[in-house]
């Protein structure tokens, strides 16, 4: 299996400082049932990956941790399979991106639906990255 299809430790958004900065300064797009917060920036020495990704599911809508974890697993898997074009674009533009998906739906989704919505969100992010940073190259 190619190494590029993994979702390693360096690609996960775990830093509390980065997450707070993302919610304070980042922008938001919607790909129902997801809210996607994102923040572009220059590549820093600390980050190994061009894209760092996080996902959350509300405990208010899903009381059982099993259900929340299932949705997070489905979302991470959908992202993992479709992240490569966005990563390549950002590496080419020498930019870094922090993304945070928040699931706002009321029911447990099917993988095909999650994959489709994540694909829509990633296409929107690619378009935004291409438009905003085409002048920097």
DOLO-53238 format. One line per 5 residues: number of its first residue (from 1); their letters; for each residue x, y, z of C-alpha. Coordinates in pm, 1 decimal, decimal comma. Layout:
NUM = a = X Y Z  ...
REM end
This chain:
1 = xxxxx = 0,0 0,0 0,0  143,4 339,5 -93,1  255,7 558,0 194,6  54,4 854,7 65,9  -278,2 698,8 166,1
6 = xxxxx = -203,9 701,6 537,1  -326,7 952,9 791,8  -25,7 980,2 1018,1  36,1 1158,1 1341,9  186,1 1462,9 1169,1
11 = xxxxx = -130,6 1509,0 960,0  -365,7 1525,8 1257,2  -460,7 1858,7 1407,3  -401,4 1810,7 1779,7  -237,0 2127,3 1906,3
16 = xxxxx = -475,8 2323,9 2126,8  -303,4 2645,4 2020,5  -351,7 2568,6 1649,5  -716,1 2469,6 1701,7  -790,1 2790,7 1894,0
21 = xxxxx = -620,3 2994,1 1622,5  -821,9 2808,2 1357,8  -1155,3 2892,9 1522,7  -1053,0 3252,8 1600,2  -895,6 3349,5 1266,2
26 = xxxxx = -1012,0 3083,3 1021,5  -1296,9 3088,3 774,3  -1594,6 2855,2 753,4  -1759,7 2675,8 463,7  -2052,1 2437,9 465,2
31 = xxxxx = -2093,0 2102,8 296,8  -2402,0 1978,0 475,8  -2392,5 1795,0 723,7  -2043,8 1937,1 789,6  -1914,4 2276,5 892,2
36 = xxxxx = -1556,3 2306,6 779,5  -1322,9 2555,6 942,0  -999,7 2621,8 755,2  -695,9 2844,3 784,9  -421,7 2884,7 526,8
41 = xxxxx = -72,5 2991,4 620,4  288,4 2969,5 514,2  470,6 2642,7 570,7  633,3 2644,3 914,1  938,1 2450,3 1023,9
46 = xxxxx = 738,4 2274,9 1295,2  482,4 2115,8 1066,9  583,0 1816,9 857,1  258,5 1795,4 662,5  104,8 2049,1 422,9
51 = xxxxx = -242,5 1974,0 560,1  -345,0 1908,2 919,2  -691,1 1764,7 974,1  -928,7 1733,6 1268,0  -1286,9 1616,5 1314,5
56 = xxxxx = -1548,8 1655,4 1588,8  -1899,7 1530,6 1654,9  -2134,5 1692,0 1904,2  -2217,8 1499,0 2220,2  -2542,4 1693,7 2226,0
61 = xxxxx = -2665,6 1517,4 1910,5  -2503,0 1180,0 1980,4  -2516,1 1074,6 2344,6  -2323,9 750,7 2293,8  -1948,3 770,1 2240,8
66 = xxxxx = -1975,3 468,5 2010,9  -2185,8 671,0 1766,7  -1958,3 976,0 1784,0  -1650,1 762,3 1727,3  -1810,9 585,6 1430,5
71 = xxxxx = -1887,6 916,4 1258,0  -1534,3 1042,2 1325,9  -1387,5 719,1 1184,2  -1600,8 745,4 870,9  -1500,1 1108,5 820,9
76 = xxxxx = -1128,5 1040,6 872,7  -1142,1 749,9 627,6  -1321,6 957,3 362,1  -1064,7 1234,3 405,2  -771,6 991,0 397,2
81 = xxxxx = -880,8 848,3 62,3  -932,0 1187,6 -105,1  -667,9 1420,5 40,7  -389,8 1379,4 -217,5  -493,0 1640,5 -480,9
86 = xxxxx = -529,1 1907,5 -211,5  -193,1 1817,1 -55,1  -17,9 1828,9 -390,9  -165,3 2170,6 -469,0  -58,7 2312,2 -132,0
91 = xxxxx = 292,8 2170,6 -161,9  320,6 2331,1 -504,5  207,0 2667,5 -362,6  428,1 2622,4 -53,3  130,2 2672,6 179,4
96 = xxxxx = -4,2 2496,6 485,9  -370,6 2432,1 564,9  -544,7 2345,8 888,7  -890,0 2193,2 840,6  -1146,3 2101,7 1105,4
101 = xxxxx = -1467,1 1917,5 1015,0  -1763,5 1941,5 1253,8  -2046,4 1697,2 1191,3  -2384,7 1862,0 1249,4  -2623,2 1594,6 1120,1
106 = xxxxx = -2878,4 1423,2 1340,5  -2835,2 1062,9 1226,6  -2543,4 824,7 1176,7  -2445,6 858,1 808,8  -2355,4 592,3 554,5
111 = xxxxx = -1993,2 592,9 435,5  -2090,1 674,0 75,0  -2265,7 993,7 188,5  -1975,0 1100,5 407,8  -1727,0 1034,4 126,6
116 = xxxxx = -1934,0 1240,9 -115,8  -1963,5 1538,7 122,4  -1594,8 1529,0 214,4  -1511,8 1527,6 -159,6  -1730,6 1836,6 -209,7
121 = xxxxx = -1558,9 2013,0 80,5  -1209,4 1927,1 -43,9  -1296,0 2052,3 -394,5  -1414,5 2382,2 -243,5  -1089,4 2410,6 -47,4
126 = xxxxx = -882,5 2334,4 -358,8  -1067,9 2607,1 -546,8  -1015,2 2857,2 -263,9  -645,3 2770,3 -240,3  -601,6 2800,9 -616,0
131 = xxxxx = -778,1 3138,5 -631,9  -616,2 3292,5 -324,8  -260,3 3184,8 -386,4  -228,2 3184,1 -764,9  -63,9 3526,1 -747,8
136 = xx = 204,0 3403,0 -503,9  366,8 3164,6 -751,4
REM end
